[in-house]
Amino acid sequence: MNSATLSATRPDVQGLVQAVALNQTIDGLGLVLSTPNWELLGSYLVPCNLAQGQVLIEQGGGDRSLYFVESGSLSVHFEDSQGRIRLAIVGPGSAVGEGAFFSRLPRGATVQAASPSRLWCLAPTRFGELRNRHPELALEVVMALGSLVSRRLVNKPKRVAVT
């Protein structure tokens, strides 16, 4: 993935806040935070933009970063010996990368931008800082992600889309 640059000012996460609030589907993140907590979480996130077709996560990769989707859509697919199998399309207000984030195992699928997309990256080291400095906020994030993983696991088409 192309590297994203950190902004000198606080990132504006309002687009992400709206996307999360509007996504009421089974694949919605469901993270409900106060405005100050969203701003605080935003200070731990790095914005990144993907062009259509750009790969974000490679199946088998060792990176454990987590990505929140603000806009666009991402195709999640598994590559087997027969070729590519699409597992899911992930849209605004959801997340990808949660499988490796929690399990510390290699990525289980490839994630590629199906359209131009804006994401917010939470690296494991930044999450560790968040956990140490603001444990209550870190717990809210983890609970929302745990709920998302659980909903994906009971939804057969999305079950293997945990990346």
Helices and strands as residue ranges (DSSP letters): H 14-22, H 35-42, E 46-50, E 55-57, E 66-71, E 74-80, E 83-90, E 95-96, H 98-103, E 110-113, E 117-122, H 124-133, H 135-154, H 156-159
